[in-house]
Every structure is written in C-alpha cells, then in structure tokens.
C-alpha cells in the first residue's frame, strides 16, 4: 500500500536531487569558463593539449556530423518549402513565403533539429565515454597526475561543442534553404532563383545573431550536461542510465532556457508581434 | 611542551604521513589505525592481500580520496584535506602513480599517454616534450607500440607504459599499486630494474602496495605486512622506514 508519507518523501528526494544537480551543473559551467579564460591568457603556458582536444571534439561533433545534418536539412527544407508553396496561396499569404522560411526553418527548425541530432549523436557518446573513463579509473589517473578533469576534458569539449554548433546551425540554414528550394524545383518545378531571392531577402542580421545565440546556448547545454552526467558515474551499470538521463535533461534545460529568454525578451526578439501586444 | 614541539619538528621532515587511518566502506572495515611516515630516501613495501581494499588505501595515501576514512594523511606536513585544489594539483605534478589496471587514457595512443603529464604541467615547448617522450619510449623499448591505443596492448605492455608515464615527470614520490600484476617474466625483470633505478635517485620516495612476495624480494624495500586490518612491521625490518615509523609512534 502506498502511504502518503512515501509519496511526499520521494517527491522531496527528487526535488533535493534536482536542486543539487542544477547547482553542480552551474558550478561545472563556471569552472569551465574560468578554465577557458585561463587557457586564453597569452602568458599561460600549461595545458598544451587544449588545441588538440578542441580539434578532436570539432572533428567528432562537427565534421563527422556534416553528412547527417546535411541530409536532414535537405529533407526538412524541401518538405517545408513544398508545403509552403502549395498551401500558402490558398490562404492568401503567398507573399510571406520568405518570412515563413526565415521564422520556421532558420530560427526554429534548424536550431532544434541540430540540437537533437548533436545531443543524440555526440552528447550521449560523450556521456558514455566519460562514464567509462570514470569506471576504468582514467579520471582518477588524471587527478593523480595533477590534471583537473575540467581543464582536460570538460573545457575543450565545451569549446569544441559550441564552435561545432555554430557551424552546424549556419550549415543547416543554408542547406535547408538552398537545397530545399532545389528539391522543390525538381519536384514541383518552381522558379528557383525568384524564391531563393525572396528567402535570402527576408533574412536580416538579427537572424544571424539569433542563430548564433541559440547555437552557443545549445553547445553549452549539451557539453555541460553530458560531462556532468558522465563524470557522476560510480559503476558500470550506471553508464547506460546516465546516457538517457543526459539526453532528457539537456532537452529539458534547453526548453527551460528558451521559455525564460522568450518571457524576458519577448518584445525585443519578436518585433513583428508588436501589433498584437501594443 | 618540549615533546609536542619535538613531535612537530619531526613530522615536518616527513613527505608523507599516514596517521591512525581507519577506513570503513559499506560496513566493511578495510583498515584500522594504520600509521606510518616516509621521508625523502624512504622506499616502502606493504604486502596486502587481494580484495581487501589495497587500491582504496592507496587512494587515501595519495589524497585522491578524502571522505572515506578517519585519521590524517599529510603531504609535506599539511593535511591533504586542507590543501587548496590548485595547490594539491601542483603537488601532484611531482608525484607518479601506477594504477593496478594501468589506467591509460583510452582514446590516446601510447605516445600521447606518456606525454600527457608533461603537456599539462611542463613549461617546455611541444618539440622538447616530444623529444623527452621519444627518449623515454626508446629507454623502455616500446617503439613498436608507441602509436597503438591502450586497448591493443597486452597487460605487460600497459603496465610498462603506465610506469613510463609515472616516471616521465621525474617524480619525487612514486605510488605503486600492484605493479607486477599480469606481468610476464621479462617485463617483471624490466620493471624491477626501472623501479630500482628510481629508488637509487636522491631524495625520492616509493610506496608500493602489492601481494607479490617475489616483487618485494626483488626490490628489497623494507616490507610491512597488512594482516587482520592492521599494519604490522616485522622485527627484521631494521631500516629507516621502520625507525621513522617507530619514532612517530613513540612520539
């Protein structure tokens, strides 16, 4: 029989764990930023593995994911463009094609799909890798050599992930528009150059900053959450569990950050909505 | 008062002090009231049976674990729990640690594994570091495996690489956790030779935990035996380690 006390006790434990994890993640993030600033100091001569580790992370997260992201971007872009071209004139909003593409593909679909793919591909792999390192005492070995895991593992991952996310997001946006229009041209024979011009004419510098901001946030969330869960493993059985946890938690954190940012800067981010909100 | 002062003066000479360490994990008592102290020039073997917390005790001695025990562990006269994180990391740059399983970094090849502590701590250029590592690789006769990943190495090769990685920084203190586990005869002799060479260097300290009597005999370090959760120093052990430990116990 479930007692009321059990429910409250479990809920309390969950809340305490959640609070502790969030605090630890914030500490890990701040440690990582401090470590990054230390390495960027021109007078600092230690940690010569930094560039090598960052290159490795960019290779794994960015370069090796190029084909996957490219194909997905092509399919997403093609689908959205074909649907938009077919259906928008029916509602009498055919002239807003460029804006729809900008808001839907560049601002929303691109960052979220890239986030999910990178999290699913690289974030989970990173968690499993760090978890195995912990189990095999490689992390302890680093500490025994006087090497802080944050400096050697987390910070290069953080930098590599943020840089990769920036590149992948821009790559996704370009492939989705250019490639998507090409797919549409091949299937429903649209005037390619006119639509391409419409699409790029609607994209402003603000959108570039928007993608940049989203990429940085996504890169930070993926790297910090994956590293946090990877480093918190105690035994081999936990590895598979923390992989799933890191995926779910990073998605949740990204949504929370998005809601907070939208709530705080709504009017600044969406000047088009002024008409509705005065 | 005088005794107290003498005690403080004595203790400040020790590089490693383990004082009345009692460790219990999951209600299992691993060790009770273990005390010893090592000063530069001391080399010490503890014979310890498998599965009785050897690696945990070694982690306590190195300061890698600070929560699982009662008692005090001091490095260079200061409790390891009271060191700032940055300071203890700097101290560890002059400490070598050979793990029971080698604990080589799995996505680095042998060369990068050996270069790892130098690349992080050393002020030398990358070219100088590469030269040092290359010399080390030649000295350890592992040229043919230098670009292999740890998963492709045999146990003996992993152990040799682990010893090379620990000694590449010219450590002042060397911790050895079961260094002879899984070694073939040739590698055993090779590692004994390297460890003996290290012991002959001036002002170095070695603390070795092993179950292997043959290794203990080959290295000829003073031997203490861990039995029934207690550390017992044999009567025949008339060397500096036992003297310093006895002095400390008397004090």
HADDOCK unambig.tbl for C-alpha pairs under 7 A between the chains (distance, minus, plus):
assign (segid A and resid 45 and name CA) (segid B and resid 123 and name CA) 5.90 0.50 0.50
assign (segid A and resid 46 and name CA) (segid B and resid 120 and name CA) 5.30 0.50 0.50
assign (segid A and resid 46 and name CA) (segid B and resid 121 and name CA) 5.49 0.50 0.50
assign (segid A and resid 46 and name CA) (segid B and resid 122 and name CA) 6.39 0.50 0.50
assign (segid A and resid 46 and name CA) (segid B and resid 123 and name CA) 6.32 0.50 0.50
assign (segid A and resid 47 and name CA) (segid B and resid 119 and name CA) 5.93 0.50 0.50
assign (segid A and resid 47 and name CA) (segid B and resid 120 and name CA) 4.00 0.50 0.50
assign (segid A and resid 47 and name CA) (segid B and resid 121 and name CA) 6.64 0.50 0.50
assign (segid A and resid 48 and name CA) (segid B and resid 119 and name CA) 5.16 0.50 0.50
assign (segid A and resid 48 and name CA) (segid B and resid 120 and name CA) 5.90 0.50 0.50
assign (segid A and resid 49 and name CA) (segid B and resid 119 and name CA) 6.25 0.50 0.50
assign (segid A and resid 49 and name CA) (segid B and resid 120 and name CA) 6.87 0.50 0.50
assign (segid A and resid 136 and name CA) (segid B and resid 103 and name CA) 6.46 0.50 0.50
assign (segid A and resid 137 and name CA) (segid B and resid 103 and name CA) 5.80 0.50 0.50
assign (segid A and resid 138 and name CA) (segid B and resid 103 and name CA) 5.07 0.50 0.50
assign (segid A and resid 138 and name CA) (segid B and resid 104 and name CA) 6.40 0.50 0.50
assign (segid A and resid 138 and name CA) (segid B and resid 105 and name CA) 5.79 0.50 0.50
assign (segid A and resid 141 and name CA) (segid B and resid 103 and name CA) 6.18 0.50 0.50
assign (segid A and resid 144 and name CA) (segid B and resid 64 and name CA) 6.88 0.50 0.50
assign (segid A and resid 144 and name CA) (segid B and resid 92 and name CA) 6.35 0.50 0.50
assign (segid A and resid 144 and name CA) (segid B and resid 97 and name CA) 6.56 0.50 0.50
assign (segid A and resid 145 and name CA) (segid B and resid 92 and name CA) 5.68 0.50 0.50
assign (segid A and resid 145 and name CA) (segid B and resid 93 and name CA) 5.70 0.50 0.50
assign (segid A and resid 145 and name CA) (segid B and resid 95 and name CA) 6.88 0.50 0.50
assign (segid A and resid 145 and name CA) (segid B and resid 96 and name CA) 6.91 0.50 0.50
assign (segid A and resid 145 and name CA) (segid B and resid 117 and name CA) 6.31 0.50 0.50
assign (segid A and resid 146 and name CA) (segid B and resid 89 and name CA) 4.13 0.50 0.50
assign (segid A and resid 146 and name CA) (segid B and resid 90 and name CA) 6.18 0.50 0.50
assign (segid A and resid 146 and name CA) (segid B and resid 92 and name CA) 4.70 0.50 0.50
assign (segid A and resid 146 and name CA) (segid B and resid 93 and name CA) 5.17 0.50 0.50
assign (segid A and resid 147 and name CA) (segid B and resid 89 and name CA) 6.68 0.50 0.50
assign (segid A and resid 147 and name CA) (segid B and resid 120 and name CA) 6.97 0.50 0.50
